[in-house]
Amino acid sequence: MITHKDSIHILIADDDEDDRAFFSDAMMELKMNNKLTLFNDGKDLMKYLSRTDIVMPHILFLDLNMPYKSGFECLKEIRLDARFKEVSIAIYSTSSSEKDIEETFIEGANIYIKKPNDFNKLKKVIKEVLNMNWQFHSSGLNKETFFFSI
């Protein structure tokens, strides 16, 4: 479980405007104490993360297929930077390709979520992911627990 006396700082990078709005609306309906920052693509996300004055996010939802810089490229860069060691990364993609799941697992993502196309399922996924005990989940990480499905 992400515990923080202030708000949970969440980033989402997704080039699909409708998916970002869907996610943002779900977060508002959940009424969880959070700060949600949205990015249109991987390039803008990485530009933001390169700043030294940012508040470190607790979790990053990362789409794989984005222009300018893909989610795979972002994941690799983030995991090479020691500053982001404690940041949980949830791959958030329409792809359920075994290759994509395998590659993101190898590159250090914490969980892989296939984007739900139903609003209530999305709210359930977000709530479960944000309430997950990340320390426990990450320590026992294997491919069976990596792919998250409802």
HELIX and SHEET records of a PDB file:
HELIX    1   1 GLU A   17  LEU A   30  1                                  14    
HELIX    2   2 GLY A   42  LEU A   49  1                                   8    
HELIX    3   3 GLY A   71  LEU A   80  1                                  10    
HELIX    4   4 ALA A   82  PHE A   84  5                                   3    
HELIX    5   5 GLU A   98  GLU A  107  1                                  10    
HELIX    6   6 PHE A  119  LEU A  130  1                                  12    
HELIX    7   7 TRP A  134  SER A  139  1                                   6    
HELIX    8   8 LYS A  143  PHE A  146  1                                   4    
SHEET    1   A 6 ASN A  34  PHE A  39  0                                        
SHEET    2   A 6 ILE A   8  ALA A  13  1                                        
SHEET    3   A 6 ILE A  59  LEU A  62  1                                        
SHEET    4   A 6 SER A  88  SER A  93  1                                        
SHEET    5   A 6 ILE A 111  LYS A 114  1                                        
SHEET    6   A 6 PHE A 147  PHE A 148  1                                        
END                                                                             
